[in-house]
């Protein structure tokens, strides 16, 4: 139960979020996102920060006294504090989001891991030690839906402030990270050596995994769980889903009506030819089912661009990570529709004790020059602390906007 005191507080916070959402600048940003994602006109590069990794640094104290009230308060205050602190191109949502999660369990296997006490890392406790000896452990993948829980939570939140801030239930955008799933069950060494020792089994493993995942996606579609992610929703790899090119009637959404995203960070140590032979066909099998597609995360995509990733006909954005060859990616993407989705190094903001503004300017200017003639987007990710300097993100935004104003159109 949410107390009357908590209800009063939450209603005031909902009013504040809605006030921010209705600011004229939000309408302007929203239109820029639509124009940018739909390639309708020349748009100055978009810039956003992903604040959840450093949210402990900026988290305001919660005032609600009940557990349910604090759960709602946390989500509303996130929208408020991020807008007030950063000032990037994020659009404050005019709704309260509830995610209707569906859990996909590859091969029906447990994900056993040992968490680090000092970092966000973890150690996988492998289920598969030798692919041939342990192949019998691979069973049919399983999945579950959380619709009832999401609907019940929606009703509770609506009872508090649904007349002020609408409540939406959305299934998160579907994704495919096949090699990441493999490393839930085996070490990197096992995956790598298996390619050499048991190539036929690697193909069988990838075939079964990709087919199971497609069956899971079709089940989402059949059960009306897919939602059109064409508005103010976060997509994997740190971008936003605004587009007029995807639409469908509620309850009749197909995969072709959705954004999807995929990456293969775990295969950076194998050759482009080996990636093309053992992994990309299975990624492509899934990726082509989506209406629009983002590809890549931290892995450098340039080695596999020409023979693999560029073949994805529905590709809209490709990650240009700190480990990518920026100039080469600029050559690949210049003049095309695919967005040069740059992930700057987080070290300037999240690792250095003192914000090196001159070094940061040079880092950003290098990207601006490498991406000339491309459609450029900056997404700041993996910033795990602000080192006590809460003004760094806003100052970084000021620097980026100044550099773009001086150098983007020159």
N, C-alpha and C positions, 0 to 999 in steps of 0.2 A: 504494500500500500504506500502511496505517496502522500505525505502530509500536506495539509493546507498551506503551511508555511513554504514548503518546497514548491508546491504548485504556483504560488504567487511569484516566487523567485524565477521559476522556469518560464513563466509567461512573460516576464519582463525581459529575460534573455532572448526569448523567441522574437519579441518585438524589436530588440536591438539588431538581431541577425537580419530580420526582414527589412529594417531601415537601411542597413548596409547593402543588402541585395538590390534595393530599389534606387540606389544612388545613380545619377546619370553616367558616371564613369563605368559602372557595371554594364549598362546597356551598350556603351561604346566598346568595351572589351569583348562582350559577347559577340557583337557584330564582327569585330576583327577576327575572332576565332573562327566564325563561320566562313568568312572570306578567305582566311588563311588555309583552313583545312580543305575547303572546296576549290581552292585555286581560282577564285573568281577575279581577283585583282591583286596588284602589287601591295603587299602588306609588310610593314616593318617587322623584323623578326620578333617572335613571341618569346617571352622569358618567364619561367616559373621556378620556384623553389619547392622541393618536397620536404616539408617541415617535420614529418613524423619521426624521423631518425633523431632529431635534436629537440623533440617536443619536451623532454624532461627539463631542458634549460629554460623554456618559456611558459611552461604549464602554470596557469594561475591557480590559486588555492580554491578548492571547491567549497561551496557554502551549504549545499543540501545536506540534510541529516539522514535521509533514507537511502538505502542502496540503489533502488530504482531511480530515485531522483538524481543521485550523483552520476549514474550511468548516462542519463539524458543530458545533464548539465555539462559533462565532459565533452560530448559531441558538439553542443552548441557553442561552448566557450572556445573550442578549437577554431571554428570558423571566424569568430570575432577576433581572437588574439592574432591569428595569422594575418588577417587583413590589416590590423592596426600596426603590426610589427614589421612586415616585409614590404608590402606595397608592390608586389609583382603583378603579372597579368592574370592571376587567378581571379575567377568570378565568384563572389560570395553566392552560394546557392539560395534560391528562394523556396527551399524545401528542406525537410529533415529526412536524411537518407537512412533506410534500413536495408542492409544487404541480405538477400536470401541465398545463403551459401549452399552449394552442392559439393559434396566431398567425393573426389575420385581417388581410389586406392589402387595404384598399379599392381597388377598380378595378385591382388588380394594379400600382399605381404605387409608385415609390420614395419614401421619406420622407427628403428631403434637408434637413438643418438645420445651422446653424452654432452651436456651443455657446458660451456665454459663459464667459470665464475668471474672472469675478468673482462670478457668481451662479448660481442654478438656471435662469435663463432661457435662451432660445435664439431664433435667427432662422430662420424657414422660408425656404428657397430654393424659390420656387414653380415647379411644373411647369405649372400653368394660369395663363396671363397674361390671356387673354380667353376667356370661356366658350364663345362661339360658334366662334372660330377654333381652339380647342384641344379641343373636345368629342370629337374622334376619338381622343384619348389615353385616354379612359375605356374600359377593357377589363373583362372579367369579373373580379370580385374573386377572390382566391385565399386558401387557408388551409392550414396544416400542423398536425400533432399531434406532441406530444413524448412519447408514451406509453412507448416503449422506454427512453428516457433516464431517465424518472421511475422506472420499474420497476427498472432497474439500480441507481439510487441508493438506492432503498428496500432492496434486498437488502444493499447495502454497509452502510447505517446499522444495519439489523437485526442484522447480524453483530457489530456493536460493542456495542449495548446494547438490542436488541429485547426481551430478557427482563426489562428494567427499565422502559423507556419505550417503549410501542408506537409503531410507525411507520405513519402514514396517508398515502396518496396521494389528493389531492383536486384536481379541476379547479376553479380559482377561479370564484366566482359570475359568471355571464354578465352583460354590461352592454351598453348602447347609448349612445354619445356621438357621434351622427351629425354634428353641426356641428363638433365637435372634429376629426373625421376629415377633413372638408372643408378645414379650415385647415392640414392637412398638405401640401396641394397648391396652395393659392391664398392670397393675402393676404386680410385682413379686407375691404379696400377692394374687391377683386374679387368676393368673395361678396356684399357689400352692393349694389354697382352692378349685379351680374347679376340681382338680384331685380327691378330696375327695367328693365334693358335687355333681358333674356332670360327673362321669367317662365316661359314654357313649358319652356325648357331646365332651369331650376332644378327644376321639378316632375319632369321626366324624370330628372334627376340624382338627386334624392332617392328617386324610385320605384325606380330601379335599385339604389341603395345599400341601401335598406331590404330589398328583395327578396333581394339577395345575402346580406345579414347573416342574414336568416331562413333561407336555405338552409344557411348555415354552422351555425346553431344546430340545425337539423334533422339535419345531418350528425353533430354532437356527440351528439345523442340516438340516432340510428340506430346509431352505433358504440359505444354504451355508455359514452361518456366523461363524461356528466353525472353529478355526484354530489349527493346530497341535502345541501344546505348548511343544515341545521336545528339546528346545535349550535354549539360554540365556534369559529366561523370568522369572520374579518373580512369585512365587506361594504363595498362602495364607499360613499363619503361618511362613513366613520368610525364605523360601528356594527357590531353583532354579531348573529349569525343564529339565536340560540336561539329555537326555536318547536316546539310539538307539532302545529302545523297543517299541516306538510309532512312527508310520509313516502313511501317507496317501497322496493321490493326492490332490492338491489344489481344493477346491470346492466339494470334496467328503469326507470330514472329518466327522466321526461319533463320538459319545461320547466315544466309545471304543478306539478312537485314541487320547484321551486327558487325562491329569491329572485333577483330581478334588480334592476338599478339603472340609471338614466339621468340625463343632465343636458344642458343646452344653454346653457352659459356664454357662448358666442360670439354669441348673438342678443340680448343685453341692449340693444343700441342700436336695435333695430327695434320697431315698435309691437306691442302685443298682438294687434291684428287681423292684422297681417302674419305674426306668428309662427303664429297659428291657421291662416292660409291656406297658408303655404309649408312649414312644418316640423312642426307638431304632428301632423297626420294620419299622418305616417310614423313618428314616435315612438310614437304610439298603436298602430299596426299591430304593432310589436314588443313594446311594453310589456304588451299584453293577453295575451301568450302565457305570461308568467310566473305562478307561483302567488301570489307576493307581490312587491311592488315598492316601491323607494325612489326618490324623485325629487329632483333638485337638488343643487347643490354650492355654488359661490361666487355664482352669479347670484341676484338677488332674485326670488323666485317669486311674490310677491304680485300683480304686474301681470298675470300669465298664469294665476292660480289659477282664477278663476271661469269663464272661457271655455274653458280647456284642461285644466290639470293636475287639477282636481277631477273631471273626467270619467273619470279612470282608476279603474275599479271595484276593482282589486286593490291600490290604493295603500295602503301601511301607514305610511310615514314621508315627510315632506317637509322639505327643508332650509330653515332660517331663518338666512340668512347675515348677516355684518356689514353688508351693504348692503340688507337687507330692511327693510320696515316691520314692526317687531315687533308693534305694537299691532294692525295690520290682520290680520296672520297669526293672532294670538290670537283675533280676532273670527271669522275663517274656521274655525278648528279647534276652538273651544271646545265641549265636550260631545260631540265626535265620536271616532271610532276612530283617525284618522290622527295620528301622533305629531308634535308640534312639536319638530323635530330642530334644536336651536339650535347654531350654530357661533359661539362668542364671538370677539371680536377677539383675535388672537394678540399684539397689540402690548404688552400689559401684561407678559407673561411673556417674550416673545422680542425686543422692540425697545428697551424703556426700560432705561437703565443702572441705574436704581434701581426696584425693584418698588413701584409706587404702590398700596399696599393699599387706601387709601380710594377711589381711582378705580376699582379693580377691584371693590370691594364695590358701588359704585353701578352699575357696568356689569352685574353679575350680578343685582342686585336689580331693575333695570329689566326684565330678562327674566322673572324670577319673577312680577312683577306683570302683565306683558303676557300671560303664558301661563297665568294663573289659569283653572282649569276645563279645561285641556288636559292631554294626556299629554306630559310634558316630558322631553327628553333633551338633555344637553350633550355635545358632542364638540369637544374642543380639537384644532385642526389648524393646519398651516402655521406652527408655531413652529420657526424655523430655528436658533436659538441660545438658550441659557439665560443668556448674558452672564456666564458664570463663576459663576453662583449656582445650584448644582445643587439647592438646597432649594426653589426656586420652585414646581415642580409640586406637591409635597406641601403646601406652605403654601397654595397656591391651593385644593387639595382641602379643607383644614381650613376655609378661609373659606367655600367653597361649602356644605359640609355644615352649618356653623353658620347660614348664612343660610336654608337650606332648613328647618332645624329650627325657626327662629323665624318664618318668614314663609310657608311653603308652605301650611300648613293654616289660617292665620288668616282 
